[in-house]
Amino acid sequence: MFGTGIRRLRTGNPTSKIQKRPRRPKWLGLVTLVIAFVGLAGGVQSQQPKKLPTIGYLSSRDAASDSGRGEAVRLGLRDRGYIEGQNIAIEYRFAGGESERFAELASELVRLKVDIIVAAGGTLLVRPIMNATKTIPIVMMGGGDDPVEAGLIKSLAHPGGNVTGLTNLNRELGGKQLELLKEAVSKLTRVAVLHNVSGAREVKEALPAAARALKLTIQPWEVKAADDFDKVFAAIIKQRPDGLYVSTDALLNSNQKRIVSFALKSRLPSVYGRKEYVAEGGLMYYGADQADIYRRVAYYVDRILKGAKPADLPVEQPTKFELIFNLKTAKQIGLTIPQSLLYRADKVIR
Protein backbone atom coordinates (compact mmCIF):
# COMPACT_ATOMS: atom_id res chain seq x y z
CA MET A 1 0.00 0.00 0.00
CA PHE A 2 2.96 2.30 0.30
CA GLY A 3 4.58 1.15 -2.96
CA THR A 4 3.89 3.76 -5.55
CA GLY A 5 4.83 6.79 -3.44
CA ILE A 6 8.32 5.70 -2.47
CA ARG A 7 11.45 5.89 -4.65
CA ARG A 8 13.77 2.98 -4.46
CA LEU A 9 17.29 3.47 -3.15
CA ARG A 10 20.06 2.97 -5.64
CA THR A 11 22.05 -0.12 -5.27
CA GLY A 12 25.71 -0.68 -5.98
CA ASN A 13 29.08 -0.26 -4.28
CA PRO A 14 28.49 2.09 -1.27
CA THR A 15 32.07 3.31 -1.14
CA SER A 16 32.50 4.06 -4.77
CA LYS A 17 31.62 7.77 -4.44
CA ILE A 18 33.14 8.44 -0.93
CA GLN A 19 36.43 10.39 -0.98
CA LYS A 20 39.07 9.58 1.58
CA ARG A 21 39.96 12.38 4.13
CA PRO A 22 43.59 13.52 4.06
CA ARG A 23 45.60 12.44 7.12
CA ARG A 24 46.48 15.33 9.59
CA PRO A 25 50.18 16.03 10.03
CA LYS A 26 51.48 14.87 13.42
CA TRP A 27 52.91 18.31 14.20
CA LEU A 28 49.41 19.86 14.08
CA GLY A 29 48.24 17.75 16.96
CA LEU A 30 51.29 18.74 18.97
CA VAL A 31 50.65 22.44 18.34
CA THR A 32 47.03 22.04 19.43
CA LEU A 33 48.15 20.35 22.66
CA VAL A 34 50.62 23.14 23.41
CA ILE A 35 47.99 25.84 22.83
CA ALA A 36 45.55 24.06 25.11
CA PHE A 37 48.21 23.75 27.85
CA VAL A 38 49.15 27.43 27.62
CA GLY A 39 45.51 28.41 27.81
CA LEU A 40 44.99 26.26 30.88
CA ALA A 41 48.09 27.65 32.59
CA GLY A 42 46.94 31.20 31.86
CA GLY A 43 43.55 30.45 33.36
CA VAL A 44 45.14 29.08 36.55
CA GLN A 45 47.46 32.10 36.80
CA SER A 46 44.56 34.51 36.44
CA GLN A 47 42.81 32.80 39.33
CA GLN A 48 45.76 33.17 41.73
CA PRO A 49 45.08 35.64 44.58
CA LYS A 50 46.64 39.09 44.34
CA LYS A 51 49.43 40.03 46.77
CA LEU A 52 47.99 41.67 49.87
CA PRO A 53 49.12 45.21 50.75
CA THR A 54 51.76 44.77 53.44
CA ILE A 55 52.49 46.99 56.44
CA GLY A 56 55.89 46.81 58.09
CA TYR A 57 55.37 47.36 61.84
CA LEU A 58 58.65 48.26 63.54
CA SER A 59 58.49 48.67 67.31
CA SER A 60 61.18 49.99 69.60
CA ARG A 61 59.85 47.71 72.36
CA ASP A 62 59.63 43.96 72.80
CA ALA A 63 56.51 42.07 71.72
CA ALA A 64 55.06 41.80 75.24
CA SER A 65 55.26 45.48 76.19
CA ASP A 66 54.09 46.51 72.72
CA SER A 67 50.99 44.28 72.68
CA GLY A 68 48.59 47.04 73.81
CA ARG A 69 49.46 49.56 71.14
CA GLY A 70 49.78 46.89 68.47
CA GLU A 71 46.25 45.73 69.22
CA ALA A 72 44.98 49.34 69.10
CA VAL A 73 46.47 49.72 65.60
CA ARG A 74 44.80 46.49 64.46
CA LEU A 75 41.45 47.67 65.83
CA GLY A 76 41.82 50.96 64.00
CA LEU A 77 42.56 49.11 60.77
CA ARG A 78 39.57 46.84 61.31
CA ASP A 79 37.31 49.87 61.77
CA ARG A 80 38.40 50.99 58.30
CA GLY A 81 37.80 47.60 56.74
CA TYR A 82 41.34 46.18 56.89
CA ILE A 83 41.55 42.73 58.46
CA GLU A 84 44.96 41.16 58.94
CA GLY A 85 45.33 38.01 56.88
CA GLN A 86 42.29 38.75 54.72
CA ASN A 87 42.89 41.98 52.82
CA ILE A 88 46.08 43.23 54.47
CA ALA A 89 49.30 41.67 55.77
CA ILE A 90 51.54 42.90 58.60
CA GLU A 91 55.24 42.15 59.06
CA TYR A 92 56.19 42.67 62.72
CA ARG A 93 59.67 43.50 63.97
CA PHE A 94 60.55 44.23 67.63
CA ALA A 95 63.80 45.82 68.78
CA GLY A 96 63.31 45.06 72.47
CA GLY A 97 64.55 48.47 73.55
CA GLU A 98 67.91 47.94 71.80
CA SER A 99 68.41 51.05 69.67
CA GLU A 100 71.40 49.51 67.90
CA ARG A 101 68.95 47.11 66.19
CA PHE A 102 66.76 49.84 64.68
CA ALA A 103 68.77 50.19 61.46
CA GLU A 104 69.05 46.44 60.95
CA LEU A 105 65.31 45.84 61.35
CA ALA A 106 64.42 48.83 59.18
CA SER A 107 66.61 47.50 56.37
CA GLU A 108 64.99 44.10 56.73
CA LEU A 109 61.52 45.56 56.16
CA VAL A 110 62.76 47.55 53.17
CA ARG A 111 64.15 44.36 51.61
CA LEU A 112 60.73 42.78 52.02
CA LYS A 113 59.33 45.61 49.88
CA VAL A 114 56.52 46.45 52.30
CA ASP A 115 54.06 49.12 51.18
CA ILE A 116 54.18 51.21 54.39
CA ILE A 117 56.36 51.21 57.51
CA VAL A 118 54.68 52.12 60.81
CA ALA A 119 57.29 53.47 63.23
CA ALA A 120 56.11 52.48 66.71
CA GLY A 121 58.63 54.58 68.59
CA GLY A 122 60.18 58.02 68.78
CA THR A 123 62.77 60.04 66.91
CA LEU A 124 65.57 57.53 67.40
CA LEU A 125 63.47 54.90 65.63
CA VAL A 126 62.17 57.06 62.78
CA ARG A 127 65.59 58.31 61.71
CA PRO A 128 67.14 54.91 60.84
CA ILE A 129 64.00 54.03 58.88
CA MET A 130 64.42 57.27 56.93
CA ASN A 131 68.03 56.31 56.28
CA ALA A 132 66.90 52.91 54.97
CA THR A 133 64.33 54.23 52.48
CA LYS A 134 63.47 57.47 50.75
CA THR A 135 60.45 56.05 48.93
CA ILE A 136 58.46 53.74 51.21
CA PRO A 137 55.92 55.82 53.21
CA ILE A 138 56.70 56.03 56.95
CA VAL A 139 53.91 56.62 59.47
CA MET A 140 54.98 57.89 62.90
CA MET A 141 53.03 56.83 65.99
CA GLY A 142 54.08 59.68 68.25
CA GLY A 143 56.81 59.83 70.86
CA GLY A 144 60.21 61.49 70.90
CA ASP A 145 61.02 65.09 70.12
CA ASP A 146 59.11 67.61 68.04
CA PRO A 147 59.42 66.06 64.53
CA VAL A 148 60.03 69.46 62.92
CA GLU A 149 62.83 70.42 65.32
CA ALA A 150 64.27 66.91 64.98
CA GLY A 151 64.44 67.35 61.19
CA LEU A 152 62.09 64.47 60.39
CA ILE A 153 59.61 66.67 58.50
CA LYS A 154 59.53 70.20 57.06
CA SER A 155 56.39 71.29 58.90
CA LEU A 156 53.34 69.76 60.55
CA ALA A 157 51.05 71.02 57.79
CA HIS A 158 53.34 70.04 54.90
CA PRO A 159 55.67 67.25 56.00
CA GLY A 160 57.43 66.78 52.65
CA GLY A 161 59.43 63.64 51.96
CA ASN A 162 58.09 60.20 52.87
CA VAL A 163 57.29 60.73 56.59
CA THR A 164 53.95 61.64 58.15
CA GLY A 165 51.78 60.47 61.05
CA LEU A 166 51.33 61.61 64.63
CA THR A 167 53.31 63.34 67.36
CA ASN A 168 52.18 63.10 70.99
CA LEU A 169 54.23 65.97 72.49
CA ASN A 170 55.87 63.78 75.16
CA ARG A 171 58.81 66.10 75.70
CA GLU A 172 56.63 69.20 75.89
CA LEU A 173 54.43 67.62 78.59
CA GLY A 174 57.27 67.13 81.06
CA GLY A 175 56.60 70.40 82.86
CA LYS A 176 52.91 69.57 83.33
CA GLN A 177 53.81 66.13 84.66
CA LEU A 178 56.13 67.65 87.25
CA GLU A 179 53.43 70.14 88.23
CA LEU A 180 50.88 67.35 88.79
CA LEU A 181 53.40 65.30 90.76
CA LYS A 182 53.97 68.26 93.06
CA GLU A 183 50.22 68.69 93.53
CA ALA A 184 50.00 65.02 94.50
CA VAL A 185 53.01 65.22 96.85
CA SER A 186 52.91 68.49 98.76
CA LYS A 187 56.40 68.06 100.26
CA LEU A 188 58.04 67.34 96.91
CA THR A 189 61.38 69.16 96.51
CA ARG A 190 63.81 66.70 94.83
CA VAL A 191 62.86 64.61 91.80
CA ALA A 192 64.99 61.83 90.34
CA VAL A 193 64.72 61.80 86.54
CA LEU A 194 65.29 58.43 84.89
CA HIS A 195 66.17 58.73 81.21
CA ASN A 196 68.09 57.24 78.29
CA VAL A 197 70.14 59.07 75.67
CA SER A 198 66.96 59.98 73.75
CA GLY A 199 65.82 62.02 76.74
CA ALA A 200 68.99 64.09 76.99
CA ARG A 201 67.40 67.15 75.43
CA GLU A 202 64.39 66.92 77.73
CA VAL A 203 66.63 66.69 80.78
CA LYS A 204 68.87 69.57 79.69
CA GLU A 205 66.25 72.00 78.41
CA ALA A 206 62.56 71.31 79.10
CA LEU A 207 62.61 69.93 82.64
CA PRO A 208 65.06 72.38 84.29
CA ALA A 209 62.95 75.38 83.26
CA ALA A 210 59.77 73.76 84.59
CA ALA A 211 61.55 72.66 87.77
CA ARG A 212 62.76 76.19 88.54
CA ALA A 213 59.23 77.56 88.19
CA LEU A 214 57.98 74.87 90.60
CA LYS A 215 60.96 75.32 92.97
CA LEU A 216 62.04 71.74 92.42
CA THR A 217 65.50 70.23 92.10
CA ILE A 218 65.88 67.53 89.47
CA GLN A 219 68.46 64.75 89.71
CA PRO A 220 69.08 63.23 86.24
CA TRP A 221 70.06 59.56 85.98
CA GLU A 222 70.89 58.10 82.58
CA VAL A 223 70.42 54.40 81.87
CA LYS A 224 72.46 53.34 78.84
CA ALA A 225 71.73 49.60 78.85
CA ALA A 226 69.54 47.05 80.61
CA ASP A 227 72.46 46.04 82.84
CA ASP A 228 72.65 49.59 84.26
CA PHE A 229 69.33 49.59 86.09
CA ASP A 230 70.41 48.05 89.41
CA LYS A 231 73.45 50.33 89.64
CA VAL A 232 71.38 53.42 88.84
CA PHE A 233 68.62 52.41 91.28
CA ALA A 234 71.16 52.07 94.08
CA ALA A 235 72.60 55.52 93.29
CA ILE A 236 69.15 57.12 93.25
CA ILE A 237 68.32 55.81 96.72
CA LYS A 238 71.52 57.32 98.10
CA GLN A 239 70.38 60.77 96.90
CA ARG A 240 67.07 60.38 98.79
CA PRO A 241 64.69 62.02 96.27
CA ASP A 242 61.03 62.75 97.08
CA GLY A 243 59.72 61.52 93.74
CA LEU A 244 60.57 59.81 90.46
CA TYR A 245 60.02 61.11 86.93
CA VAL A 246 60.40 58.48 84.20
CA SER A 247 61.14 59.71 80.69
CA THR A 248 59.60 58.04 77.65
CA ASP A 249 62.15 55.85 75.94
CA ALA A 250 62.34 52.45 74.23
CA LEU A 251 64.82 51.00 76.75
CA LEU A 252 62.85 52.28 79.75
CA ASN A 253 59.50 51.19 78.34
CA SER A 254 60.83 47.68 77.74
CA ASN A 255 61.82 47.53 81.42
CA GLN A 256 58.73 49.12 82.93
CA LYS A 257 58.11 46.29 85.41
CA ARG A 258 61.60 46.72 86.89
CA ILE A 259 61.12 50.48 87.16
CA VAL A 260 57.69 50.26 88.77
CA SER A 261 58.93 47.58 91.18
CA PHE A 262 61.82 49.85 92.20
CA ALA A 263 59.49 52.82 92.78
CA LEU A 264 57.15 50.72 94.93
CA LYS A 265 59.94 49.14 96.94
CA SER A 266 61.52 52.56 97.51
CA ARG A 267 58.13 54.16 98.30
CA LEU A 268 58.77 56.81 95.66
CA PRO A 269 55.77 58.67 94.18
CA SER A 270 56.27 58.37 90.42
CA VAL A 271 54.94 59.96 87.23
CA TYR A 272 55.18 58.45 83.77
CA GLY A 273 54.70 59.35 80.11
CA ARG A 274 53.16 55.95 79.31
CA LYS A 275 49.99 54.82 81.01
CA GLU A 276 51.07 51.17 80.81
CA TYR A 277 53.31 51.94 83.80
CA VAL A 278 50.27 52.83 85.90
CA ALA A 279 48.58 49.55 84.97
CA GLU A 280 51.75 47.82 86.21
CA GLY A 281 51.61 49.69 89.53
CA GLY A 282 53.04 53.13 88.80
CA LEU A 283 51.41 56.01 90.69
CA MET A 284 50.28 58.42 87.97
CA TYR A 285 50.21 59.20 84.28
CA TYR A 286 49.51 62.36 82.35
CA GLY A 287 49.71 62.59 78.58
CA ALA A 288 47.98 62.12 75.30
CA ASP A 289 45.23 59.54 74.95
CA GLN A 290 47.54 56.96 73.43
CA ALA A 291 44.82 54.52 72.39
CA ASP A 292 43.27 57.29 70.33
CA ILE A 293 46.65 58.03 68.72
CA TYR A 294 47.34 54.38 67.93
CA ARG A 295 43.93 53.88 66.34
CA ARG A 296 44.47 57.03 64.30
CA VAL A 297 47.43 55.38 62.57
CA ALA A 298 44.87 53.46 60.49
CA TYR A 299 43.74 56.74 58.92
CA TYR A 300 47.19 57.32 57.46
CA VAL A 301 47.55 53.71 56.31
CA ASP A 302 44.17 53.92 54.57
CA ARG A 303 44.92 57.23 52.83
CA ILE A 304 48.33 56.08 51.61
CA LEU A 305 47.05 52.74 50.31
CA LYS A 306 44.43 54.71 48.37
CA GLY A 307 47.09 56.82 46.70
CA ALA A 308 47.80 59.79 49.00
CA LYS A 309 51.42 60.91 49.37
CA PRO A 310 52.95 61.23 52.87
CA ALA A 311 54.33 64.64 51.88
CA ASP A 312 50.76 65.94 51.55
CA LEU A 313 49.29 64.42 54.74
CA PRO A 314 49.60 66.82 57.72
CA VAL A 315 51.14 65.47 60.91
CA GLU A 316 48.57 65.49 63.71
CA GLN A 317 49.02 66.54 67.32
CA PRO A 318 46.95 65.00 70.10
CA THR A 319 43.62 66.55 71.03
CA LYS A 320 42.76 64.24 73.94
CA PHE A 321 44.77 64.02 77.16
CA GLU A 322 44.42 61.72 80.17
CA LEU A 323 45.20 61.95 83.87
CA ILE A 324 45.28 58.55 85.59
CA PHE A 325 45.99 57.60 89.22
CA ASN A 326 46.60 54.23 90.82
CA LEU A 327 45.18 54.49 94.34
CA LYS A 328 46.36 50.97 95.19
CA THR A 329 49.89 52.21 94.71
CA ALA A 330 49.23 55.43 96.66
CA LYS A 331 48.05 53.35 99.61
CA GLN A 332 51.02 51.00 99.33
CA ILE A 333 53.55 53.86 99.54
CA GLY A 334 51.60 55.73 102.22
CA LEU A 335 50.46 58.67 100.06
CA THR A 336 47.08 60.39 100.12
CA ILE A 337 46.18 61.98 96.79
CA PRO A 338 44.24 65.27 97.28
CA GLN A 339 40.57 64.85 96.43
CA SER A 340 40.66 67.94 94.25
CA LEU A 341 43.20 66.18 92.03
CA LEU A 342 41.20 62.97 91.87
CA TYR A 343 38.17 64.91 90.65
CA ARG A 344 40.20 65.97 87.63
CA ALA A 345 41.33 62.44 86.83
CA ASP A 346 40.03 60.64 83.76
CA LYS A 347 40.58 57.27 85.40
CA VAL A 348 41.31 56.08 88.94
CA ILE A 349 42.52 52.53 89.64
CA ARG A 350 41.23 51.49 93.02
LINKAQUI-V671997 format. One record per helix or strand of 2 or more residues. SS is the DSSP state (alpha for helix, beta for strand). FROM is the first residue (numbers start at 1). TO is the last residue. If there is no record, write none. Layout:
# LINKAQUI-V671997
ss:SS from:FROM to:TO
ss:SS from:FROM to:TO
This chain:
# LINKAQUI-V671997
ss:alpha from:3 to:5
ss:alpha from:26 to:47
ss:beta from:53 to:59
ss:alpha from:63 to:79
ss:beta from:88 to:94
ss:alpha from:99 to:111
ss:beta from:116 to:120
ss:alpha from:123 to:132
ss:beta from:137 to:141
ss:beta from:163 to:167
ss:alpha from:171 to:184
ss:beta from:190 to:195
ss:alpha from:197 to:213
ss:beta from:217 to:222
ss:alpha from:226 to:239
ss:beta from:243 to:246
ss:alpha from:250 to:253
ss:alpha from:256 to:265
ss:beta from:269 to:272
ss:alpha from:276 to:280
ss:beta from:284 to:288
ss:alpha from:290 to:305
ss:alpha from:310 to:312
ss:beta from:316 to:317
ss:beta from:321 to:326
ss:alpha from:327 to:332
ss:alpha from:339 to:343
ss:beta from:347 to:349
